[in-house]
Amino acid sequence: MSSILEINNLSLSFGGVKALQDVSFRVPENTVTTVIGPNGAGKTSLFNCISGFYKPQQGTIRYQGDVLADIKPPARAAMGLARTFQNIALFRGMTVLDNIKLGAHVHMKSGLLGSLAYFGAARREEMAVRKHVEQHIIDFLEIDHIRRQPVASLSYGLQKRVELARALAMRPKVLMLDEPVAGMNREEKEDMARFILDIREEWGVTVLMVEHDMGMVMDISDHIAVLNFGQVIMEGLPAEVQNNPQVIEAYLGTSDMDSLRKKLNSEREVA
């Protein structure tokens, strides 16, 4: 299977703190690939390097075969690398529809300022964006009933869904989700897992995810990379990861496989 994204020997330090150390792994095309690891393992730092917010001191990131070096975050988004964040990054005073439309501005020729003028070509382009958002993204994520509500009035789970919608408005080839079900209840987690699988299967989008909910990770992931103390300790299929002694020790501080299985089963029951 071909890889749409390849991380090669990536290292990132902040002063004397090594956030990432010689990290290498691949993201096979049209998969759900998940990066897991204990708190402080370097997962969000890795995402920030891929999306261009951090510049690593060493290593390369290849996207569709091309090296991403000095390409700024907006340009990476326009190339098809879209992401969500651990902490919701929406404009709380704006409506759901307007927040989602903002994601499409990376592809608009008139740009954000031009669209605000709302006449001529900019108006036609804005109307086309709105039509795409309402007919495809809002319907797909089942949020038509809240599209005119301000984001601040929504529950946490719905806000996470709106943030996912905004990332989809960027028309990604790789959708990067940073803890998409953190803080959600059981029903919200189930809905998000279903949407993630549908994005891959129906939209043909590759998903790269960071997530702590191990029950969900094992249920929906095709490929997993495991980080610990800024290093990849293994990558492979969910079953391979689940039975790897290094992974078990990183999570539990023990090589007891039965303990990890009980942990995963309990998380599935709670979820």
Order of alpha helices (4+ residues) and beta strands (2+ residues): beta-beta-beta-alpha-beta-beta-alpha-beta-alpha-alpha-alpha-alpha-beta-alpha-beta-alpha-beta-beta-alpha-alpha-alpha
